[in-house]
Amino acid sequence: MHDIKAIRDEPAAFDAGLKRRGLPPASEGLLEKDRELRALQTRLQELQAQSNASAKLVGTAKQKKDEAEAQRLIAEVAGLKGEIASGEAQQRELKAALEKDLAEIPNLPAPDVPEGADEKANVEVRARAFGKRPGVNDAKQHFDIGEALGQMDFEAAARMSGARFVVLKAGLARLERAIANFMLDLHTGAFGYTEINPPVLVRTDAMFGTGQLPKFKNEQFFSSEMDWRQHRSNEILKDLDKEIERRHQPALEAVNALYEAADTIEEFWLIPTAEVSLTNLVREQILDEKQFPLRYTAWTPCFRAEAGAAGKDTRGMIRMHQFSKVELVSITTPEQSDAEHERMTDCAQEVLKRLNLHHRVVTLCTGDMGFSAKKTYDIEVWLPGQNAFREISSCSNCGDFQARRMNARYRAEGQKQTRFVHTLNGSGLAVGRTLVAILENYQNPDGSVTVPDALKPYMGGLERIEKV
């Protein structure tokens, strides 16, 4: 969320940031609404002062037994209150309109983010690259390996849930769990993150706080008590006309009760990433500076209704509606966030280094960054079966963008005034994609897959995954 005061102070800089994002200037429209809102607020203050003054004069007039003047003042106060009520309604509408506009504008890129329209302009950070491409002859893709092992079943998943789901079995199911446990142990033990087991269903405010709503509503899975209530009401409504003809009052009462209950129905969203749950741990809080940096990690299922471009990655586990991920989130002061961003990226990379998986790091350009980020590093792992690098982690510094949406603040030592925290998030890593990378990089000519040394302690003695 953007600070209208900052836009007011530096409109040209705000528009320049939007231009780098490939967006048209917006300051003029925002500031026009801001001026209208502030003018109305001033007018309401004047009306309230006038109303208060006139109300005091009513008592004076009554003391002087000037009933005519008292009645005139009473009528004046009533008129002013009506004008104030009307103005306050207009104020709420103007404020909501301004906040809606601000909420739909992405974060501005940091000065050192490369400019570009899409992923072609991303810049490799060569100093962060690790390893070299393994020599895998006739490398197969992960889905061919998994299906041949009899442990990756897309057809069974489709019968239950449709496309972009998978059933993992036996050794592959255990391998996925081992990957997640290895990541959690590394991040909590070596890097000091606190493990969290958060909700995967969150309210609308939480999704708004991290920037998934309102712009990306169609990419999320939504769940509500209304789902079953609506189904039940539809069943009643099918025969409602007949029931009305027979004056069957209970049917009418049942339908009315359903709609009256709608105001109290809880609405939930399935998290697309544990970033939502972990970052919202500090929503509407005023923290102590001494607590920072806060570092959280969680292994959760994640759900995304939008699964990439049409026709892309239609086979396999690269783009799924349901997948699991180990997430990293940091909460810091503004002064700490840049260094924390570098540290978080190192932590995510360390997983791949210990698994001996060749990878590189790229800085995303302005046109390829996520909505809430001001700077993002993508970690891309090498997949021999695809003969390509594929993203396995995004580590982003969001500055105070999410904090403003969540009203997450802190108070520095000895200071009365509060400041917004900075929030950071990264995959540490996507568990399914790590499984994909292991299958393709550790595949053997006989179709089996060797378990990486770092994961063997989690595999119960299993060192090679073979056909069931």
N, C-alpha and C positions, 0 to 999 in steps of 0.2 A: 504494500500500500504506500502510496506516495504522500508526502507532507505538502499540503497546499501552501503552507507558509514558505517552504523552500522554493516552490514553483513561483510564488509571488515575488520572492527576492531575486531569483535568477531564471526568468522564463526562457531566455535564449539558450542557457546551458541545458535546461530540461528538454527543449526541442532538439538540440544538437544530439543529446543522448538517444532520443527516439529515432532520429535520422539514422544513427549508427545501427539501430535495430531494424532499419528498413521500414519505419513507420512515419506517417505524416505528422507535422507539428500539431500539438494539442493544447498548448498553454493558453492561447487566446480564448478558446471556448471554455476551458476550465476557469480561467480568471474572470470571465464575464459572469459565470454562475456564482463565483466566489464574491464578486462585487455586489451582485444582486442580493445574495444572502446576507452579507455584512450590512448593507444598507437597510435591509428589512430588520435585522437585529437591532440596529441603532434606533430605527423608528419604533420598534416595540418597547425599547427601554424608555424612550420619550413618552410614549402613551402610558406606560406603567407609572412613570413619575407623575404625569398629569393626573392619572386616575387616583393615585395616592394623595396628591395635594387636594383634589376636589373632595375626596372622601373625608379628609380632615376638616374641610370647610363646612361639611354638612353639620357636624357637631357645633361649630361656631354659630351657624345660622339658627340652629334650634335653641341654643342658649339665648340668642337675641330675640327668640320667638318670631323669627322671620320665616314663616312656614313656606311662603311662596319661593323664597331663595333656596330653602332646604330641598323642596321638591324638584326645583330646577337642577340643583347639584346632584341629587339622587339620579335623576334621569340622565344627566351628563355622565355620571360614573357608569351607569348601566350601558350607555352607548359606547363608552370607551372599553368596557369589558368585552362587549360584543366585537368591537374592532380588534381588540387584542386576541381574542379567541380565533377570529378569522385569520389574523396575521400569523399566529402560532401554527395553524394548520398549513398555511402557505410555507412557513419556515421549515416545517417537517418535510414537506414535499421537495423544496429546494435542496435541503441538506441531503435527503435520500438520493436525489438525482445527481448531485455532485459526488457523493460517496460511491455511487454506482459507476460513474465515469472513471473515478480514480481507481476503483477495484479492478477494472478491466484492462488497465495499462500495465504492461510487464515492467519488471525491474530494469533500471538503466545499467548498461555495461560498465565495468571498471575501466579506467583509462588504458590499461595494458592489454585489454582483450582485443585480439585481432579482428579487423572488420571484414565482413563477407556475408554473402546471401545464404549459403548452405554449407554442408559438411566439406565441400571441396576446398573451402577457405580455412579449415581447421589447420592448426600448426603443431607439428610433432615436437615434443620436448625431448630432444635426443638424449640429453643427459640422464633421463629417467628410464630409458629403454633397458630391457633385461633379456639376456639369453640370445639364442639364435634359432632360426627355423630348424626343427628336427627333420632328419632324413627318414621320412616314412614312405616306403614304396607302395604304390597303388593304394593310397590312403582313402579310406571309406568315410562317409559322413556318419555322424553319431546315430541317426535313426536307423541306418542300415546295420550298424554294429549292434545296437540295442535290440532290434527286432530279430536279428539272426541269433542273438543270445537267448531269445525267448523271454526277455525281461523288460521289454518296453512295448506296451500294448496301446496303440492309438485307437484301434477298432473297438475294444472294450470300453474305452473312455467315451468314444463317440456314441455308443449305444446308450450310455447313461446321460451324457451331458452335451454332446454335439462336438463340433470341430474345436481345435486348439485346446484340447485337454489330453492328458496322458495317464496311464496306469503304469507305475514302476513296480517291479516284482523282485523278490529274492535278493541277489547280490546288488543290483542297481538301487533297490529301495534302501538297502543298508548303506550303500555308498553315499547316497544323497544325505542321509542322516549323519554319516560320519563327517562329510564335508562341513555341514552346519556346525556340528559340535567342535570340530577342529577350529573353525573360524571364531566361534564364541570363546573358546579357551584362549586363543591367541590374543584376541582383543581385550578380554578382561584380565588375563594374566600378565601379558607383556606390555600392553598399552594403556592399562588403567581405565578402561571403559566399564561402566556399571551395567550389568545385565538387567534387562527389563522384560517382563512378560506382559505386554499391553493388550488392550482390547483391539479387535480387528473390525468391530462395528463402531463407527463414530457418528456424532451428530453433524449437522450441516455447518455449524460454527467452526468446528475443528477442520473440516475440509476447506472452508473459506480461509482459515488462518494460515494454512500452508500454501494456498494459491491454486488448489485444484478446482475450486468453485469461485465465481460462477462460469468462467470461460470454458472450462473443460468438462462440463456436466455430462456431455454425451460419451465421454471416455470412461465413465465410472459405472459401477454396479450399485444400484439403489435398492434398499429394502425398507419395508414399512409395515406396521400393523395394519395399514389400510389395505394391503394386498389381500389378506384373508377376509377383512371386513367387507371390502368391495365385492369379493366373490360371493359372500353370504348375502349381501344386499341385492346383488344381481339375481340370485336364485329367488329371492322374495319378489323382486320386481317383475319377474316373468309372469307371475300369476296375480299381480297386484290388481289389475283392472277387474279381473273376475271377482277378487275378494272385495273390492270396493262395491261392486254391484250387489254383492251379498251382504254388504255392510259388515264385513268382518273386521271389527275394530282392532283386534290383536295384531293383524298384519300391518296395519297402518302404524300402530305404536312401535312395532319392531323396526320398521324402516326409519321412522323419526328418531328413534333412539340411536340407530347407527350413525345418522348424520349429525346428531347432537354430540356424539362421542368423537367426531372427527377433529374437533378443536384440541383434544387432549392426546391425539395419536402421536406416538414417537416416530420420528423419521431417522433412518440410519443409512450410512454409506459404508460399503465394504472398502477397506483401505487399499489403495493402489500401491502403497509402500508404507513401511513402519515409520518413515519420516513423519507422517501425519500424527501418529500416536505419540511418538517420542518428543517431537517438537512442541506439541500441545501440552506437554507436562508443565510448561512454564507459562501457559496462557493466563492472563489476568492476574499475574503475580508481580510483586515488587521484591526482587531478590537483593541479597547483600553481595557487594562486589567481592568479598572474601571467598565466596563460594566458587568463583570462576577459575578455570573453565569447567563447566559441567560436561561430562562425556557419557553418553548412553549408547547401548547396543541392544539389538533384539533380533531374534529369528522368528519370522512370522510368515504365514501365507499372505500372498498379495493378489489382488484381483483387478484386472483391467478389461473393460468392455471393448475398447479399441485396441486392436492387436497389430497395428502397423499398416503399411500401404497395401492396397488390394493386390493380390497375386504374389506378394513377397513373403518368403519364409512360411509358406503354407504347409510344409512338411516339417516335422521335427519339433524340438523344444525351444527354439530361439524366441518365438513370440507366442506366448500362451495367455489364455484368459485367467488361469490360476497358476501361480508359481511361488516358490519360496525364496526368501532373501534374508541375509544378515545385514541389517542397517546400522549405520553409524550416524549419530547426531551430536553436535557440540553446541553449547550455549556459551558465549563469551562477551567480553566488553568489545567495543569498537576497535580499541588499540590491539587486541589479541587476535582478531579474526583472520587476518592475512597469514600470520604464522601458523595458526591452527589449521588453515586450509592446506598448507603444505604438509603439515604433520599428518592430517587425516588421509591425504593421498598416499603418503608413505606407508601408513598402516594398511590400507587396502592393497597396495602393491606387495607388501610383505607376504600376504597369503599366497600370491602367485609365485613369488620367489621361493617360498618353502615347498611349493608343489612343483618347482622347476618347470614352470610354464612360460614360454617365450611371450613377451608382451611389450607394448609401447604405451606412451602417454601422449595425448594430444590436448592442446588448449582449444576449446570450442570457440568458434568465431561468433560475432554478434548475432548472426542470423540463425545459428544452430543451438543457441543456449535455451534452457528451459525458462518458463515464465517468471519464476521467482528468483532466479540466479543473477548475480552480478558478474560472477566468473566461475567457469566450470572446467575441470580436467576430466577427460574421459580416459579410462584405462581400457585398452583393446588387446585381447588375447589372440594368439595365432591359432587358427583352426586348419590343420592340414587337409581335412576332408573337403573344406570349402576353398582351400588355397587363398585364405583371406584373413585379415584381422577383423574381429567383431567385438563390439562393446561388451564389457563385463562389469563395468562400474562407472558411475558418474559421481564426482565429488564437487560439490558446489558451495560457494560462499554466497549467502543471500543478504548479507549486511543486515540492516534493520527493517527490510521490506516485509518479512513475515511477522516480525515483532510488532510492527504497527497494526497489522491485521488482527493479532492476538492480544494486543495491549500487554505485552511482556516487557517489564522494565526492571531496572536495578538502581540502587542508590549507592553512589561512591562514598567511601569513608569520609565523614566530616561534612558531607553535602546534604542539603535539604531537598534540592531539586533531583528529580529522577531522570534517567536516560533510557532509551530503548536498547535492549540487548541486541547482539548479533547472533544469527543462527546459521549453522552449517549442517550439511547432510551429505552422506555418501554411501554407496553400496560397498559392503565389506566382506563378502561379495554377493552377487546374484548366484544363489546356490545351484539352480538348474543349469545356468550357463557354465558354471564351473564344472559340473558333471559332464556337460557336452565337451568342454575342452579336455578333460581327462580321457574320455572315451576316444577322442580323435588323436590325442598326442601319445597315449599309452596303449594304443591298439597293437595287437600282434598278428603276424601272418596267418595263424590258425584261427583267428576270429575272437580269441580271448582278449582280456584287457588286464594289464598289470596294475595293481593298486600302488599308487605313489607311496614312498617311504613314510612321509609325514602323516598319512592316513591309516597306516597299518595298525597302530595301537587302538584305533576305533573300529576295526573290522572283525574283531573276535577271532583272529588267526587267519582270516581269509586274505591271501596275498595275490590271488588271480581270480578274476571273474570269468567263469566259463559257461558254456551253454547248459541250460537246465535240462 
